[in-house]
């Protein structure tokens, strides 16, 4: 316990954390009070395994995750895992991510080297990674995502908005930046790389009449996309293919990649920018929406690599700009979107907790706990850490876009006025009304 004791005494300067070790000994950290107006009551946790404390101390992020997953640690109500993670990181953010990274230089260098090797995503590995992440049962994603199954940041113009509203506003925000109009839309061909469950591709067709090709590497995602297109009666205009974007051929007026660059891997950025430049017409526009680092380049943590996104990496803005400009791209617009993802992840976490019994039955308790740690850990990275979302607009010819950003705001407002967000069909209030 002494290693963990040393770490916690260094980090916890406000509030109070009470730990009961496996042998019944009680340890208290912090002077009491609250942390940023929250967590006024002490957080109590209990270790049931003698190895728990050292497992956390040696590698705080992965160790905490596994101790929680393996049920070596319990958090006493009314607090939960999310409270514990936010309580700790709200204080450790003053010293960056060091408090949750390996606690020795040797381990830090080893993790960095492993992460770099893991970011090499050749075609076979890229498909296996995508299937690991996205070929989980459809029901899992239905239980915590919005009605359109947007597995990326919602755009919270008002933090009181529903997740469905935030995701609809996100699509309007992205679509507006592509500079498509009601007049030229029906004549446009759009490529949506990493199309997810098809929501954005279908949105572009619905709003503008575009012909859209969506590509992704997870078989069940593509099957679901095709079912949605058929149900909407637009299979002739919105097509989906199970293929690597590197195998796409032809020319497109617009290209979108939403939540894709996190899976590309830094060694493959040159290939991404070179190939997309070949696919885009001279006067075309490409938009990328991806998680990003507000600071310099880093590396993917061990928990995320091992359990959630193997081969994934969140890039720094400098990495994207320096690579894209080598292949003729000009960046015309950059927006760093702060805190929107932490609100999205909070709602995903709450919806996951809401369906605990079904998720445990579908998988098991360890999977459920792993998923909670993933969502709460990701939330803290955007709320207390150094992650943001970057939206970048690329062109090959500066005449492809108007001189001012007014067109984005005007079109986004027009699009937002065209549709009302759907109601989440699993909303407890709807269930109660039905019963």
The 8 nearest C-alpha neighbors of each residue, nearest first, counted from 0:
[[1, 52, 3, 2, 4, 53, 20, 56],
 [0, 2, 4, 3, 5, 53, 52, 6],
 [3, 1, 5, 4, 0, 56, 6, 53],
 [2, 4, 56, 6, 5, 0, 1, 52],
 [3, 5, 1, 7, 2, 6, 0, 8],
 [4, 6, 2, 3, 8, 7, 1, 9],
 [7, 5, 3, 9, 4, 8, 10, 2],
 [6, 8, 10, 9, 4, 5, 11, 3],
 [7, 9, 5, 6, 10, 11, 4, 28],
 [10, 8, 6, 7, 11, 5, 12, 4],
 [9, 11, 7, 8, 91, 12, 6, 90],
 [12, 10, 29, 7, 8, 13, 9, 90],
 [11, 13, 29, 10, 30, 14, 90, 8],
 [14, 12, 29, 11, 30, 34, 31, 33],
 [13, 15, 31, 33, 32, 29, 34, 30],
 [14, 16, 29, 31, 41, 28, 30, 42],
 [15, 17, 42, 28, 41, 27, 43, 29],
 [18, 16, 27, 43, 26, 42, 44, 28],
 [19, 17, 44, 26, 25, 45, 43, 20],
 [18, 20, 25, 45, 24, 23, 46, 44],
 [19, 21, 46, 23, 24, 22, 45, 18],
 [20, 22, 47, 46, 23, 48, 49, 19],
 [23, 21, 20, 24, 49, 19, 47, 46],
 [24, 22, 20, 21, 19, 25, 45, 46],
 [23, 25, 20, 19, 22, 26, 21, 18],
 [24, 26, 19, 18, 20, 23, 27, 17],
 [27, 25, 18, 17, 19, 24, 28, 20],
 [28, 26, 17, 16, 18, 25, 29, 15],
 [29, 27, 16, 15, 8, 17, 11, 26],
 [28, 30, 15, 12, 13, 11, 14, 31],
 [31, 29, 13, 14, 15, 32, 12, 28],
 [32, 30, 14, 15, 29, 13, 33, 41],
 [33, 31, 14, 39, 13, 30, 34, 15],
 [32, 34, 39, 14, 38, 37, 36, 13],
 [35, 33, 37, 36, 14, 13, 38, 86],
 [36, 34, 37, 33, 89, 38, 13, 90],
 [35, 37, 34, 33, 38, 39, 32, 14],
 [38, 36, 34, 33, 39, 35, 86, 40],
 [37, 39, 33, 40, 34, 14, 41, 86],
 [38, 40, 33, 32, 37, 14, 41, 34],
 [39, 41, 38, 42, 33, 15, 32, 14],
 [42, 40, 15, 16, 43, 39, 14, 17],
 [41, 43, 16, 17, 15, 40, 78, 44],
 [42, 44, 17, 75, 18, 74, 16, 41],
 [45, 43, 74, 18, 73, 75, 17, 19],
 [44, 46, 19, 73, 72, 18, 20, 47],
 [47, 45, 72, 20, 21, 71, 48, 19],
 [48, 46, 21, 71, 72, 45, 49, 20],
 [49, 47, 71, 50, 51, 21, 46, 72],
 [48, 50, 51, 21, 47, 52, 46, 20],
 [51, 49, 48, 53, 52, 54, 71, 46],
 [52, 50, 54, 48, 53, 49, 66, 71],
 [53, 51, 55, 0, 54, 50, 3, 56],
 [52, 54, 56, 55, 51, 50, 57, 0],
 [53, 55, 62, 51, 52, 57, 56, 50],
 [56, 54, 62, 59, 63, 53, 52, 58],
 [55, 57, 3, 53, 59, 58, 54, 2],
 [56, 58, 54, 55, 53, 102, 59, 101],
 [59, 57, 101, 62, 56, 55, 60, 61],
 [60, 58, 55, 99, 62, 56, 63, 61],
 [59, 61, 99, 63, 62, 58, 64, 100],
 [62, 60, 302, 64, 63, 59, 58, 301],
 [61, 63, 55, 59, 54, 65, 58, 64],
 [62, 64, 55, 66, 60, 65, 61, 59],
 [65, 63, 61, 67, 62, 66, 68, 372],
 [64, 66, 68, 62, 67, 63, 69, 61],
 [65, 67, 71, 63, 69, 68, 64, 72],
 [66, 68, 70, 72, 64, 65, 69, 71],
 [69, 67, 65, 365, 368, 70, 66, 369],
 [68, 70, 66, 71, 67, 65, 365, 72],
 [71, 69, 67, 72, 68, 66, 73, 365],
 [70, 72, 47, 66, 48, 69, 46, 67],
 [73, 71, 46, 67, 70, 45, 66, 47],
 [72, 74, 45, 44, 75, 46, 70, 71],
 [75, 73, 44, 79, 43, 76, 45, 78],
 [74, 76, 43, 44, 78, 77, 73, 79],
 [77, 75, 78, 79, 74, 43, 42, 73],
 [76, 78, 75, 79, 74, 42, 82, 40],
 [79, 77, 76, 82, 75, 42, 74, 80],
 [80, 78, 82, 81, 74, 83, 76, 77],
 [79, 81, 83, 82, 84, 74, 78, 372],
 [80, 82, 375, 84, 83, 79, 85, 372],
 [83, 81, 85, 79, 80, 84, 86, 78],
 [82, 84, 80, 86, 81, 85, 87, 79],
 [85, 83, 81, 87, 86, 82, 88, 80],
 [84, 86, 88, 82, 87, 83, 89, 379],
 [87, 85, 83, 84, 89, 88, 82, 90],
 [86, 88, 84, 85, 89, 90, 83, 91],
 [89, 87, 91, 90, 85, 92, 86, 84],
 [88, 90, 86, 383, 87, 85, 92, 91],
 [91, 89, 88, 92, 87, 11, 93, 10],
 [90, 92, 88, 93, 10, 94, 89, 98],
 [93, 91, 95, 94, 90, 88, 89, 383],
 [94, 92, 91, 95, 90, 89, 96, 88],
 [95, 93, 92, 91, 97, 96, 98, 90],
 [94, 96, 92, 97, 93, 91, 384, 98],
 [95, 97, 98, 99, 100, 92, 94, 384],
 [98, 96, 100, 99, 95, 94, 101, 102],
 [97, 99, 96, 100, 91, 94, 95, 59],
 [98, 100, 59, 60, 97, 96, 101, 58],
 [99, 101, 97, 98, 58, 102, 59, 96],
 [102, 100, 58, 107, 106, 103, 57, 99],
 [101, 103, 57, 100, 58, 104, 106, 107],
 [104, 102, 106, 105, 101, 107, 57, 108],
 [105, 103, 107, 106, 108, 102, 101, 109],
 [104, 106, 108, 107, 103, 109, 101, 110],
 [107, 105, 109, 103, 108, 104, 101, 110],
 [106, 108, 104, 101, 110, 105, 109, 103],
 [109, 107, 111, 105, 106, 110, 104, 112],
 [108, 110, 106, 112, 111, 107, 105, 113],
 [111, 109, 113, 107, 112, 108, 114, 106],
 [110, 112, 108, 114, 109, 113, 298, 107],
 [113, 111, 115, 109, 114, 110, 108, 116],
 [114, 112, 110, 116, 115, 111, 117, 109],
 [115, 113, 117, 111, 112, 116, 299, 110],
 [116, 114, 112, 118, 117, 113, 111, 298],
 [115, 117, 113, 118, 114, 119, 112, 310],
 [116, 118, 114, 310, 115, 119, 113, 309],
 [119, 117, 310, 264, 115, 116, 120, 311],
 [118, 120, 117, 116, 264, 266, 121, 310],
 [121, 119, 125, 124, 118, 264, 122, 310],
 [120, 122, 124, 123, 125, 119, 126, 267],
 [121, 123, 125, 124, 126, 120, 243, 127],
 [124, 122, 126, 125, 121, 127, 120, 128],
 [123, 125, 127, 121, 126, 120, 122, 128],
 [126, 124, 120, 122, 128, 123, 127, 121],
 [125, 127, 129, 123, 216, 128, 124, 130],
 [126, 128, 124, 130, 129, 125, 131, 123],
 [129, 127, 131, 125, 126, 130, 309, 124],
 [130, 128, 126, 132, 131, 127, 217, 133],
 [129, 131, 134, 217, 127, 133, 132, 128],
 [132, 130, 128, 129, 133, 134, 127, 135],
 [133, 131, 129, 130, 134, 308, 307, 128],
 [132, 134, 130, 135, 129, 217, 131, 220],
 [135, 133, 130, 219, 217, 132, 131, 136],
 [134, 136, 133, 137, 132, 139, 131, 130],
 [137, 135, 138, 139, 134, 140, 133, 219],
 [138, 136, 139, 140, 141, 135, 134, 219],
 [137, 139, 141, 136, 140, 142, 135, 361],
 [140, 138, 142, 137, 141, 136, 135, 143],
 [139, 141, 142, 138, 137, 144, 143, 148],
 [142, 140, 138, 139, 143, 144, 137, 148],
 [141, 143, 140, 139, 138, 144, 351, 350],
 [142, 144, 350, 347, 351, 140, 141, 145],
 [145, 143, 148, 140, 141, 142, 347, 149],
 [146, 144, 148, 163, 147, 162, 149, 423],
 [145, 147, 148, 423, 163, 144, 421, 424],
 [146, 148, 145, 149, 198, 144, 163, 196],
 [149, 147, 145, 144, 146, 150, 196, 141],
 [148, 150, 151, 147, 145, 144, 166, 198],
 [149, 151, 148, 144, 152, 195, 258, 145],
 [152, 150, 149, 258, 153, 257, 340, 289],
 [151, 153, 340, 343, 339, 154, 150, 166],
 [152, 154, 166, 165, 169, 343, 155, 339],
 [155, 153, 169, 165, 168, 339, 156, 166],
 [156, 154, 157, 165, 158, 339, 153, 160],
 [155, 157, 154, 158, 165, 160, 168, 339],
 [156, 158, 155, 159, 160, 165, 154, 161],
 [157, 159, 155, 160, 156, 342, 161, 339],
 [158, 160, 157, 161, 155, 156, 162, 165],
 [161, 159, 158, 157, 164, 165, 162, 155],
 [160, 162, 164, 163, 165, 159, 158, 155],
 [161, 163, 165, 164, 166, 145, 160, 343],
 [162, 164, 166, 161, 145, 165, 420, 167],
 [163, 165, 420, 167, 161, 162, 166, 160],
 [166, 164, 154, 153, 162, 155, 168, 163],
 [167, 165, 153, 169, 163, 168, 164, 154],
 [166, 168, 164, 170, 169, 165, 163, 420],
 [167, 169, 171, 165, 166, 170, 154, 172],
 [170, 168, 154, 166, 172, 167, 171, 153],
 [169, 171, 173, 167, 172, 168, 174, 166],
 [170, 172, 168, 174, 411, 169, 173, 414],
 [173, 171, 169, 411, 175, 170, 174, 168],
 [174, 172, 170, 176, 175, 171, 169, 177],
 [173, 175, 171, 177, 176, 172, 170, 203],
 [176, 174, 407, 411, 410, 172, 173, 177],
 [175, 177, 407, 173, 178, 174, 172, 392],
 [176, 178, 174, 175, 179, 284, 286, 173],
 [179, 177, 176, 175, 180, 400, 407, 174],
 [178, 180, 177, 184, 183, 181, 175, 174],
 [181, 179, 182, 183, 184, 178, 207, 410],
 [180, 182, 207, 184, 183, 179, 185, 206],
 [183, 181, 180, 184, 185, 207, 179, 186],
 [182, 184, 180, 186, 185, 181, 179, 187],
 [183, 185, 207, 209, 187, 186, 181, 180],
 [186, 184, 208, 209, 187, 183, 207, 182],
 [187, 185, 184, 183, 209, 188, 210, 208],
 [188, 186, 184, 209, 185, 252, 210, 189],
 [187, 189, 210, 251, 252, 211, 209, 253],
 [190, 188, 211, 253, 251, 254, 252, 210],
 [189, 191, 254, 212, 211, 213, 192, 255],
 [192, 190, 213, 255, 194, 254, 256, 212],
 [193, 191, 256, 214, 194, 213, 190, 255],
 [192, 194, 215, 259, 214, 195, 256, 191],
 [193, 195, 213, 192, 197, 191, 214, 215],
 [194, 196, 197, 193, 220, 215, 150, 198],
 [197, 195, 224, 220, 198, 194, 148, 223],
 [198, 196, 224, 194, 200, 195, 199, 201],
 [197, 199, 201, 200, 147, 196, 202, 149],
 [198, 200, 202, 201, 197, 203, 170, 194],
 [201, 199, 203, 202, 197, 198, 211, 204],
 [200, 202, 204, 198, 199, 203, 205, 197],
 [201, 203, 199, 205, 200, 204, 206, 198],
 [204, 202, 206, 200, 205, 201, 207, 199],
 [203, 205, 208, 209, 201, 207, 202, 206],
 [204, 206, 202, 203, 207, 208, 201, 209],
 [207, 205, 203, 204, 202, 208, 181, 414],
 [206, 208, 184, 181, 204, 209, 203, 205],
 [207, 209, 204, 185, 184, 205, 206, 210],
 [210, 208, 204, 185, 184, 187, 207, 211],
 [209, 211, 236, 188, 237, 189, 187, 204],
 [212, 210, 189, 237, 188, 190, 209, 200],
 [211, 213, 238, 190, 239, 237, 191, 189],
 [212, 214, 191, 239, 194, 192, 190, 238],
 [213, 215, 240, 192, 193, 194, 239, 242],
 [216, 214, 193, 241, 194, 242, 217, 243],
 [215, 217, 126, 241, 242, 129, 243, 218],
 [216, 218, 130, 220, 129, 219, 215, 134],
 [219, 217, 221, 220, 222, 216, 241, 134],
 [218, 220, 222, 221, 217, 134, 223, 133],
 [221, 219, 223, 217, 222, 218, 196, 224],
 [220, 222, 224, 218, 223, 219, 241, 225],
 [221, 223, 219, 225, 220, 224, 218, 226],
 [222, 224, 226, 220, 221, 225, 219, 227],
 [225, 223, 221, 197, 227, 196, 226, 222],
 [224, 226, 228, 222, 227, 223, 229, 221],
 [225, 227, 223, 229, 224, 228, 230, 222],
 [228, 226, 230, 224, 225, 229, 231, 223],
 [227, 229, 234, 225, 231, 233, 230, 226],
 [230, 228, 232, 226, 234, 231, 227, 233],
 [229, 231, 227, 232, 228, 226, 233, 234],
 [232, 230, 228, 229, 233, 227, 234, 226],
 [231, 233, 229, 230, 234, 228, 235, 227],
 [234, 232, 228, 236, 235, 231, 237, 229],
 [235, 233, 228, 229, 237, 236, 238, 232],
 [234, 236, 233, 237, 238, 232, 210, 228],
 [237, 235, 210, 233, 234, 238, 211, 209],
 [238, 236, 211, 234, 210, 233, 235, 212],
 [239, 237, 212, 234, 213, 211, 236, 240],
 [238, 240, 213, 212, 214, 221, 225, 224],
 [239, 241, 214, 242, 213, 221, 215, 238],
 [242, 240, 216, 215, 214, 221, 218, 239],
 [241, 243, 240, 216, 214, 215, 244, 246],
 [242, 244, 245, 246, 216, 215, 214, 122],
 [245, 243, 247, 246, 242, 192, 214, 215],
 [244, 246, 243, 247, 274, 271, 270, 242],
 [245, 247, 244, 243, 248, 242, 274, 122],
 [248, 246, 244, 245, 249, 243, 242, 278],
 [249, 247, 246, 278, 250, 245, 277, 244],
 [248, 250, 278, 251, 247, 277, 279, 280],
 [251, 249, 278, 279, 280, 252, 248, 277],
 [250, 252, 279, 188, 253, 189, 280, 278],
 [253, 251, 283, 188, 280, 187, 189, 279],
 [252, 254, 189, 284, 251, 283, 285, 190],
 [255, 253, 285, 190, 189, 191, 286, 284],
 [256, 254, 191, 286, 285, 287, 192, 190],
 [255, 257, 287, 192, 259, 191, 193, 288],
 [258, 256, 288, 259, 287, 289, 255, 193],
 [257, 259, 289, 288, 260, 151, 261, 256],
 [258, 260, 261, 257, 193, 256, 262, 289],
 [259, 261, 263, 262, 258, 289, 264, 256],
 [260, 262, 313, 312, 259, 311, 263, 258],
 [263, 261, 311, 260, 259, 264, 312, 310],
 [262, 264, 260, 261, 267, 259, 265, 120],
 [265, 263, 118, 267, 266, 262, 312, 119],
 [264, 266, 267, 268, 118, 263, 312, 119],
 [267, 265, 264, 268, 119, 118, 269, 120],
 [266, 268, 270, 265, 269, 264, 263, 271],
 [267, 269, 271, 270, 265, 266, 272, 322],
 [270, 268, 272, 271, 267, 273, 322, 323],
 [269, 271, 273, 267, 268, 272, 274, 245],
 [272, 270, 268, 274, 269, 273, 275, 267],
 [273, 271, 275, 269, 274, 270, 323, 276],
 [272, 274, 270, 276, 271, 326, 275, 269],
 [273, 275, 277, 276, 271, 272, 270, 278],
 [274, 276, 278, 277, 272, 273, 271, 279],
 [275, 277, 273, 274, 279, 278, 272, 326],
 [278, 276, 274, 275, 279, 273, 250, 280],
 [277, 279, 250, 275, 276, 251, 249, 274],
 [280, 278, 251, 276, 250, 277, 283, 252],
 [279, 281, 283, 282, 252, 251, 250, 278],
 [282, 280, 283, 395, 279, 396, 394, 399],
 [283, 281, 399, 280, 396, 395, 284, 398],
 [282, 284, 252, 280, 253, 281, 279, 394],
 [283, 285, 394, 253, 393, 177, 254, 286],
 [286, 284, 254, 393, 253, 255, 392, 394],
 [287, 285, 392, 255, 391, 393, 256, 254],
 [286, 288, 256, 391, 390, 257, 255, 289],
 [289, 287, 390, 257, 389, 258, 256, 391],
 [290, 288, 258, 389, 388, 260, 257, 291],
 [289, 291, 388, 387, 313, 389, 261, 386],
 [292, 290, 314, 387, 388, 313, 315, 386],
 [291, 293, 315, 386, 294, 385, 314, 387],
 [292, 294, 385, 386, 387, 291, 315, 295],
 [293, 295, 292, 315, 296, 385, 316, 386],
 [294, 296, 315, 297, 292, 293, 317, 316],
 [297, 295, 315, 314, 294, 298, 292, 318],
 [296, 298, 295, 299, 315, 314, 292, 111],
 [299, 297, 111, 114, 300, 312, 296, 115],
 [298, 300, 312, 114, 301, 304, 303, 297],
 [301, 299, 302, 303, 304, 298, 114, 110],
 [300, 302, 304, 303, 305, 61, 299, 110],
 [303, 301, 61, 305, 304, 300, 306, 60],
 [302, 304, 307, 306, 305, 301, 308, 300],
 [305, 303, 309, 301, 308, 302, 306, 307],
 [306, 304, 302, 303, 301, 309, 307, 308],
 [305, 307, 303, 302, 304, 308, 309, 369],
 [306, 308, 303, 304, 309, 305, 132, 302],
 [309, 307, 311, 304, 303, 310, 132, 306],
 [310, 308, 304, 311, 128, 305, 307, 303],
 [309, 311, 118, 117, 308, 120, 262, 304],
 [312, 310, 262, 308, 309, 261, 264, 118],
 [311, 313, 261, 299, 264, 314, 262, 298],
 [312, 314, 261, 291, 290, 292, 315, 311],
 [315, 313, 291, 292, 312, 318, 316, 296],
 [314, 316, 292, 296, 317, 318, 291, 295],
 [315, 317, 319, 318, 320, 314, 291, 292],
 [318, 316, 320, 315, 319, 321, 295, 296],
 [319, 317, 316, 315, 321, 320, 322, 314],
 [320, 318, 316, 322, 317, 321, 323, 315],
 [319, 321, 317, 323, 322, 318, 324, 316],
 [320, 322, 318, 319, 324, 323, 317, 325],
 [321, 323, 319, 320, 325, 324, 269, 318],
 [324, 322, 320, 325, 328, 272, 326, 321],
 [323, 325, 328, 326, 327, 322, 321, 320],
 [326, 324, 323, 322, 327, 321, 328, 269],
 [327, 325, 324, 273, 323, 328, 272, 276],
 [326, 328, 324, 325, 395, 329, 323, 276],
 [329, 327, 324, 395, 323, 326, 394, 393],
 [328, 330, 394, 393, 395, 331, 324, 327],
 [329, 331, 393, 332, 392, 328, 394, 391],
 [332, 330, 392, 393, 329, 394, 333, 391],
 [331, 333, 392, 391, 330, 334, 393, 390],
 [334, 332, 391, 390, 335, 392, 389, 331],
 [333, 335, 390, 389, 336, 391, 332, 388],
 [336, 334, 389, 388, 337, 387, 333, 390],
 [335, 337, 388, 387, 334, 389, 339, 338],
 [336, 338, 387, 339, 335, 388, 381, 340],
 [337, 339, 341, 340, 381, 382, 342, 336],
 [340, 338, 342, 341, 337, 155, 154, 153],
 [339, 341, 152, 343, 342, 338, 344, 381],
 [340, 342, 378, 344, 338, 381, 343, 382],
 [343, 341, 345, 340, 344, 339, 346, 338],
 [344, 342, 340, 346, 341, 345, 153, 152],
 [345, 343, 347, 341, 346, 378, 342, 374],
 [346, 344, 348, 342, 343, 347, 341, 349],
 [345, 347, 349, 348, 344, 343, 350, 342],
 [348, 346, 344, 143, 350, 345, 349, 351],
 [347, 349, 351, 345, 346, 350, 374, 344],
 [350, 348, 346, 352, 351, 347, 353, 345],
 [349, 351, 353, 143, 347, 352, 348, 346],
 [350, 352, 348, 353, 354, 349, 143, 347],
 [353, 351, 355, 349, 354, 350, 348, 371],
 [352, 354, 350, 351, 355, 349, 356, 348],
 [355, 353, 351, 352, 357, 356, 358, 350],
 [354, 356, 352, 358, 357, 353, 359, 351],
 [357, 355, 359, 358, 354, 360, 353, 361],
 [356, 358, 360, 359, 354, 355, 361, 362],
 [359, 357, 361, 355, 360, 356, 362, 354],
 [358, 360, 363, 364, 362, 356, 361, 357],
 [359, 361, 357, 358, 362, 363, 356, 364],
 [362, 360, 358, 359, 357, 363, 139, 356],
 [361, 363, 359, 360, 358, 366, 364, 367],
 [364, 362, 359, 366, 365, 360, 367, 361],
 [363, 365, 367, 359, 366, 368, 362, 68],
 [366, 364, 68, 368, 367, 363, 369, 69],
 [367, 365, 369, 368, 363, 364, 370, 362],
 [368, 366, 364, 370, 365, 369, 359, 358],
 [367, 369, 371, 68, 365, 370, 366, 364],
 [370, 368, 366, 372, 367, 371, 68, 365],
 [371, 369, 373, 367, 368, 372, 366, 374],
 [370, 372, 368, 374, 373, 369, 375, 367],
 [371, 373, 369, 375, 370, 374, 376, 64],
 [374, 372, 370, 376, 371, 375, 377, 369],
 [373, 375, 377, 371, 376, 372, 348, 344],
 [376, 374, 378, 372, 81, 377, 373, 371],
 [377, 375, 373, 379, 378, 374, 372, 380],
 [376, 378, 380, 374, 375, 379, 373, 381],
 [379, 377, 341, 375, 381, 376, 380, 344],
 [378, 380, 382, 383, 376, 381, 377, 85],
 [381, 379, 384, 377, 378, 383, 382, 386],
 [380, 382, 386, 341, 379, 378, 384, 338],
 [381, 383, 379, 341, 380, 338, 378, 384],
 [384, 382, 379, 89, 380, 381, 92, 88],
 [383, 385, 380, 381, 386, 382, 92, 379],
 [384, 386, 293, 292, 380, 381, 387, 294],
 [385, 387, 292, 381, 291, 380, 293, 384],
 [388, 386, 337, 291, 336, 290, 292, 381],
 [389, 387, 290, 336, 291, 289, 335, 390],
 [390, 388, 335, 289, 334, 291, 288, 290],
 [389, 391, 288, 334, 287, 333, 289, 388],
 [392, 390, 333, 287, 332, 286, 389, 393],
 [391, 393, 286, 332, 331, 285, 330, 287],
 [394, 392, 330, 285, 329, 331, 284, 328],
 [395, 393, 284, 329, 396, 328, 283, 285],
 [394, 396, 328, 329, 281, 327, 397, 282],
 [395, 397, 398, 394, 399, 282, 281, 329],
 [398, 396, 399, 394, 400, 395, 329, 331],
 [399, 397, 396, 400, 401, 282, 402, 394],
 [398, 400, 282, 397, 396, 283, 394, 284],
 [399, 401, 398, 397, 402, 178, 284, 394],
 [402, 400, 403, 399, 398, 406, 404, 405],
 [401, 403, 400, 404, 398, 405, 397, 406],
 [404, 402, 405, 401, 406, 400, 407, 408],
 [403, 405, 406, 407, 408, 402, 401, 176],
 [406, 404, 408, 407, 403, 409, 401, 410],
 [405, 407, 409, 404, 408, 410, 403, 401],
 [408, 406, 175, 176, 410, 405, 404, 409],
 [409, 407, 411, 405, 410, 406, 412, 404],
 [410, 408, 406, 412, 411, 407, 405, 413],
 [409, 411, 413, 175, 412, 407, 408, 406],
 [410, 412, 414, 175, 408, 171, 172, 413],
 [411, 413, 415, 409, 410, 414, 408, 416],
 [414, 412, 410, 416, 411, 415, 409, 417],
 [415, 413, 411, 417, 416, 412, 171, 410],
 [416, 414, 412, 417, 413, 411, 171, 418],
 [415, 417, 413, 414, 418, 412, 419, 411],
 [418, 416, 414, 415, 413, 419, 206, 412],
 [419, 417, 416, 415, 420, 414, 167, 421],
 [418, 420, 421, 417, 416, 164, 415, 167],
 [421, 419, 164, 163, 167, 418, 422, 166],
 [422, 420, 423, 163, 419, 146, 164, 424],
 [421, 423, 424, 420, 163, 146, 426, 425],
 [424, 422, 426, 425, 146, 421, 145, 163],
 [423, 425, 426, 422, 429, 146, 430, 421],
 [426, 424, 423, 427, 430, 429, 142, 428],
 [425, 427, 423, 429, 428, 424, 430, 422],
 [428, 426, 430, 429, 425, 431, 432, 424],
 [429, 427, 431, 430, 426, 432, 425, 433],
 [430, 428, 432, 426, 427, 431, 433, 425],
 [431, 429, 427, 433, 428, 432, 434, 426],
 [430, 432, 434, 428, 433, 429, 427, 426],
 [431, 433, 429, 434, 430, 428, 427, 426],
 [434, 432, 430, 431, 429, 428, 427, 426],
 [433, 431, 432, 430, 429, 428, 427, 426]]
